[in-house]
Amino acid sequence: MNDGNMIISDTTIRTLIVKGIDEVERIKHLNRDEHIFKVDKIARDIYRIELIYRVGDNMNER
């Protein structure tokens, strides 16, 4: 019996720690069409980049 509960979106997150804003921009450019980004500066010239991959999505089926 389906009571309406379901997984709406399946994502995975890859975290990169990089040095330099040029590396941040390079990674953004390489992945611009495929992933959602979150960039945080965590120290002087050190950045954490989260690449969010959409594995599956059931919202389009509704």
N, CA, C and O atoms as CSV, one atom per row, in Angstrom:
chain,resi,resn,atom,element,x,y,z
A,1,MET,N,N,0.839,-1.180,0.000
A,1,MET,CA,C,0.000,0.000,0.000
A,1,MET,C,C,0.884,1.243,0.000
A,1,MET,O,O,1.773,1.367,0.843
A,2,ASN,N,N,0.654,2.153,-0.923
A,2,ASN,CA,C,1.410,3.397,-1.007
A,2,ASN,C,C,0.600,4.505,-0.360
A,2,ASN,O,O,-0.473,4.864,-0.846
A,3,ASP,N,N,1.110,5.043,0.730
A,3,ASP,CA,C,0.407,6.112,1.440
A,3,ASP,C,C,0.925,7.494,1.051
A,3,ASP,O,O,0.687,8.465,1.769
A,4,GLY,N,N,1.633,7.595,-0.081
A,4,GLY,CA,C,2.137,8.875,-0.566
A,4,GLY,C,C,3.570,9.165,-0.172
A,4,GLY,O,O,4.139,10.161,-0.619
A,5,ASN,N,N,4.169,8.319,0.656
A,5,ASN,CA,C,5.567,8.524,1.047
A,5,ASN,C,C,6.477,8.055,-0.068
A,5,ASN,O,O,6.277,6.979,-0.632
A,6,MET,N,N,7.474,8.857,-0.385
A,6,MET,CA,C,8.419,8.486,-1.428
A,6,MET,C,C,9.658,9.369,-1.352
A,6,MET,O,O,9.631,10.444,-0.754
A,7,ILE,N,N,10.734,8.907,-1.958
A,7,ILE,CA,C,11.934,9.733,-2.091
A,7,ILE,C,C,11.693,10.695,-3.234
A,7,ILE,O,O,11.379,10.275,-4.348
A,8,ILE,N,N,11.837,11.983,-2.969
A,8,ILE,CA,C,11.596,12.998,-3.990
A,8,ILE,C,C,12.851,13.267,-4.808
A,8,ILE,O,O,12.785,13.402,-6.030
A,9,SER,N,N,13.984,13.343,-4.139
A,9,SER,CA,C,15.224,13.632,-4.845
A,9,SER,C,C,16.364,12.889,-4.170
A,9,SER,O,O,16.442,12.844,-2.942
A,10,ASP,N,N,17.245,12.309,-4.969
A,10,ASP,CA,C,18.394,11.570,-4.468
A,10,ASP,C,C,19.642,12.318,-4.910
A,10,ASP,O,O,19.891,12.461,-6.107
A,11,THR,N,N,20.432,12.798,-3.943
A,11,THR,CA,C,21.646,13.547,-4.260
A,11,THR,C,C,22.831,12.965,-3.506
A,11,THR,O,O,22.673,12.260,-2.510
A,12,THR,N,N,23.998,13.269,-3.994
A,12,THR,CA,C,25.225,12.934,-3.302
A,12,THR,C,C,26.110,14.178,-3.326
A,12,THR,O,O,26.077,14.947,-4.287
A,13,ILE,N,N,26.890,14.373,-2.286
A,13,ILE,CA,C,27.721,15.567,-2.168
A,13,ILE,C,C,29.192,15.152,-2.117
A,13,ILE,O,O,29.590,14.294,-1.329
A,14,ARG,N,N,29.976,15.780,-2.974
A,14,ARG,CA,C,31.429,15.584,-2.980
A,14,ARG,C,C,32.054,16.867,-2.448
A,14,ARG,O,O,31.745,17.954,-2.937
A,15,THR,N,N,32.921,16.753,-1.462
A,15,THR,CA,C,33.554,17.918,-0.859
A,15,THR,C,C,35.023,17.959,-1.258
A,15,THR,O,O,35.755,16.984,-1.088
A,16,LEU,N,N,35.441,19.108,-1.792
A,16,LEU,CA,C,36.832,19.333,-2.160
A,16,LEU,C,C,37.381,20.469,-1.311
A,16,LEU,O,O,36.696,21.469,-1.092
A,17,ILE,N,N,38.602,20.324,-0.835
A,17,ILE,CA,C,39.305,21.400,-0.146
A,17,ILE,C,C,40.432,21.824,-1.092
A,17,ILE,O,O,41.286,21.014,-1.454
A,18,VAL,N,N,40.425,23.099,-1.488
A,18,VAL,CA,C,41.392,23.565,-2.478
A,18,VAL,C,C,42.091,24.827,-1.992
A,18,VAL,O,O,41.592,25.540,-1.121
A,19,LYS,N,N,43.255,25.085,-2.574
A,19,LYS,CA,C,44.002,26.297,-2.273
A,19,LYS,C,C,43.939,27.215,-3.484
A,19,LYS,O,O,44.282,26.817,-4.597
A,20,GLY,N,N,43.501,28.437,-3.258
A,20,GLY,CA,C,43.515,29.454,-4.299
A,20,GLY,C,C,42.185,29.642,-4.998
A,20,GLY,O,O,41.501,28.676,-5.338
A,21,ILE,N,N,41.828,30.896,-5.207
A,21,ILE,CA,C,40.579,31.221,-5.893
A,21,ILE,C,C,40.622,30.794,-7.352
A,21,ILE,O,O,39.581,30.501,-7.941
A,22,ASP,N,N,41.818,30.755,-7.945
A,22,ASP,CA,C,41.928,30.295,-9.336
A,22,ASP,C,C,41.495,28.831,-9.459
A,22,ASP,O,O,40.868,28.446,-10.446
A,23,GLU,N,N,41.831,28.025,-8.459
A,23,GLU,CA,C,41.414,26.612,-8.479
A,23,GLU,C,C,39.904,26.498,-8.300
A,23,GLU,O,O,39.271,25.644,-8.922
A,24,VAL,N,N,39.322,27.342,-7.462
A,24,VAL,CA,C,37.868,27.373,-7.301
A,24,VAL,C,C,37.210,27.672,-8.646
A,24,VAL,O,O,36.274,26.982,-9.051
A,25,GLU,N,N,37.696,28.686,-9.326
A,25,GLU,CA,C,37.120,29.073,-10.620
A,25,GLU,C,C,37.305,27.979,-11.662
A,25,GLU,O,O,36.412,27.745,-12.476
A,26,ARG,N,N,38.453,27.305,-11.649
A,26,ARG,CA,C,38.704,26.215,-12.602
A,26,ARG,C,C,37.713,25.071,-12.392
A,26,ARG,O,O,37.163,24.540,-13.357
A,27,ILE,N,N,37.490,24.696,-11.154
A,27,ILE,CA,C,36.558,23.606,-10.849
A,27,ILE,C,C,35.134,24.018,-11.204
A,27,ILE,O,O,34.371,23.210,-11.733
A,28,LYS,N,N,34.773,25.254,-10.921
A,28,LYS,CA,C,33.438,25.740,-11.304
A,28,LYS,C,C,33.251,25.668,-12.808
A,28,LYS,O,O,32.195,25.255,-13.288
A,29,HIS,N,N,34.271,26.069,-13.555
A,29,HIS,CA,C,34.179,26.052,-15.012
A,29,HIS,C,C,34.038,24.620,-15.546
A,29,HIS,O,O,33.233,24.368,-16.443
A,30,LEU,N,N,34.808,23.702,-15.005
A,30,LEU,CA,C,34.768,22.314,-15.471
A,30,LEU,C,C,33.435,21.633,-15.186
A,30,LEU,O,O,33.026,20.745,-15.933
A,31,ASN,N,N,32.759,22.031,-14.128
A,31,ASN,CA,C,31.543,21.348,-13.681
A,31,ASN,C,C,30.289,22.207,-13.803
A,31,ASN,O,O,29.266,21.868,-13.208
A,32,ARG,N,N,30.332,23.282,-14.536
A,32,ARG,CA,C,29.249,24.270,-14.527
A,32,ARG,C,C,27.909,23.741,-15.010
A,32,ARG,O,O,26.870,24.215,-14.551
A,33,ASP,N,N,27.896,22.782,-15.914
A,33,ASP,CA,C,26.634,22.308,-16.471
A,33,ASP,C,C,26.056,21.103,-15.741
A,33,ASP,O,O,24.925,20.700,-16.012
A,34,GLU,N,N,26.819,20.523,-14.819
A,34,GLU,CA,C,26.407,19.257,-14.236
A,34,GLU,C,C,26.016,19.313,-12.768
A,34,GLU,O,O,25.226,18.485,-12.317
A,35,HIS,N,N,26.543,20.260,-12.016
A,35,HIS,CA,C,26.403,20.194,-10.573
A,35,HIS,C,C,26.008,21.535,-9.970
A,35,HIS,O,O,26.205,22.596,-10.562
A,36,ILE,N,N,25.455,21.447,-8.793
A,36,ILE,CA,C,25.170,22.623,-7.984
A,36,ILE,C,C,26.364,22.816,-7.056
A,36,ILE,O,O,26.916,21.843,-6.543
A,37,PHE,N,N,26.766,24.065,-6.839
A,37,PHE,CA,C,27.949,24.372,-6.047
A,37,PHE,C,C,27.612,25.100,-4.770
A,37,PHE,O,O,26.650,25.863,-4.691
A,38,LYS,N,N,28.427,24.843,-3.780
A,38,LYS,CA,C,28.450,25.672,-2.581
A,38,LYS,C,C,29.923,25.874,-2.253
A,38,LYS,O,O,30.660,24.903,-2.085
A,39,VAL,N,N,30.356,27.130,-2.161
A,39,VAL,CA,C,31.760,27.444,-1.904
A,39,VAL,C,C,31.847,28.249,-0.612
A,39,VAL,O,O,31.158,29.256,-0.449
A,40,ASP,N,N,32.699,27.796,0.302
A,40,ASP,CA,C,32.950,28.499,1.559
A,40,ASP,C,C,34.445,28.741,1.700
A,40,ASP,O,O,35.256,27.852,1.440
A,41,LYS,N,N,34.802,29.947,2.113
A,41,LYS,CA,C,36.195,30.239,2.438
A,41,LYS,C,C,36.415,29.795,3.875
A,41,LYS,O,O,35.752,30.286,4.789
A,42,ILE,N,N,37.347,28.864,4.077
A,42,ILE,CA,C,37.541,28.312,5.421
A,42,ILE,C,C,38.828,28.784,6.081
A,42,ILE,O,O,39.003,28.616,7.288
A,43,ALA,N,N,39.718,29.366,5.313
A,43,ALA,CA,C,40.952,29.949,5.850
A,43,ALA,C,C,41.497,30.890,4.779
A,43,ALA,O,O,40.913,31.035,3.705
A,44,ARG,N,N,42.604,31.512,5.086
A,44,ARG,CA,C,43.200,32.413,4.102
A,44,ARG,C,C,43.606,31.623,2.867
A,44,ARG,O,O,44.496,30.776,2.928
A,45,ASP,N,N,42.957,31.901,1.759
A,45,ASP,CA,C,43.214,31.282,0.455
A,45,ASP,C,C,42.916,29.777,0.414
A,45,ASP,O,O,43.421,29.076,-0.462
A,46,ILE,N,N,42.104,29.273,1.351
A,46,ILE,CA,C,41.678,27.869,1.376
A,46,ILE,C,C,40.148,27.855,1.291
A,46,ILE,O,O,39.470,28.581,2.018
A,47,TYR,N,N,39.618,27.019,0.395
A,47,TYR,CA,C,38.184,26.978,0.140
A,47,TYR,C,C,37.658,25.555,0.207
A,47,TYR,O,O,38.343,24.603,-0.168
A,48,ARG,N,N,36.431,25.430,0.691
A,48,ARG,CA,C,35.707,24.161,0.655
A,48,ARG,C,C,34.654,24.292,-0.442
A,48,ARG,O,O,33.840,25.215,-0.425
A,49,ILE,N,N,34.677,23.364,-1.391
A,49,ILE,CA,C,33.709,23.347,-2.479
A,49,ILE,C,C,32.851,22.101,-2.317
A,49,ILE,O,O,33.373,20.992,-2.194
A,50,GLU,N,N,31.547,22.283,-2.317
A,50,GLU,CA,C,30.630,21.143,-2.309
A,50,GLU,C,C,30.003,21.033,-3.687
A,50,GLU,O,O,29.321,21.948,-4.149
A,51,LEU,N,N,30.241,19.905,-4.337
A,51,LEU,CA,C,29.619,19.601,-5.615
A,51,LEU,C,C,28.429,18.703,-5.316
A,51,LEU,O,O,28.601,17.606,-4.786
A,52,ILE,N,N,27.248,19.147,-5.642
A,52,ILE,CA,C,26.034,18.388,-5.347
A,52,ILE,C,C,25.562,17.740,-6.633
A,52,ILE,O,O,25.163,18.423,-7.577
A,53,TYR,N,N,25.611,16.422,-6.664
A,53,TYR,CA,C,25.209,15.647,-7.824
A,53,TYR,C,C,23.762,15.207,-7.640
A,53,TYR,O,O,23.405,14.695,-6.579
A,54,ARG,N,N,22.942,15.393,-8.634
A,54,ARG,CA,C,21.582,14.861,-8.594
A,54,ARG,C,C,21.618,13.462,-9.205
A,54,ARG,O,O,21.868,13.304,-10.400
A,55,VAL,N,N,21.364,12.451,-8.376
A,55,VAL,CA,C,21.395,11.063,-8.810
A,55,VAL,C,C,20.055,10.679,-9.425
A,55,VAL,O,O,20.010,10.028,-10.468
A,56,GLY,N,N,18.981,11.077,-8.787
A,56,GLY,CA,C,17.634,10.767,-9.273
A,56,GLY,C,C,16.662,11.812,-8.796
A,56,GLY,O,O,16.904,12.484,-7.793
A,57,ASP,N,N,15.549,11.955,-9.517
A,57,ASP,CA,C,14.588,12.990,-9.178
A,57,ASP,C,C,13.201,12.527,-9.608
A,57,ASP,O,O,12.967,12.252,-10.785
A,58,ASN,N,N,12.294,12.443,-8.656
A,58,ASN,CA,C,10.916,12.028,-8.954
A,58,ASN,C,C,9.965,13.194,-9.085
A,58,ASN,O,O,8.783,12.988,-9.361
A,59,MET,N,N,10.442,14.424,-8.896
A,59,MET,CA,C,9.552,15.588,-8.962
A,59,MET,C,C,8.987,15.786,-10.357
A,59,MET,O,O,7.865,16.274,-10.494
A,60,ASN,N,N,9.729,15.423,-11.400
A,60,ASN,CA,C,9.257,15.625,-12.767
A,60,ASN,C,C,8.118,14.674,-13.148
A,60,ASN,O,O,7.396,14.925,-14.113
A,61,GLU,N,N,7.961,13.595,-12.399
A,61,GLU,CA,C,6.943,12.606,-12.698
A,61,GLU,C,C,5.582,13.013,-12.162
A,61,GLU,O,O,4.580,12.406,-12.539
A,62,ARG,N,N,5.508,14.006,-11.306
A,62,ARG,CA,C,4.251,14.413,-10.683
A,62,ARG,C,C,3.439,15.282,-11.584
A,62,ARG,O,O,2.348,15.712,-11.209
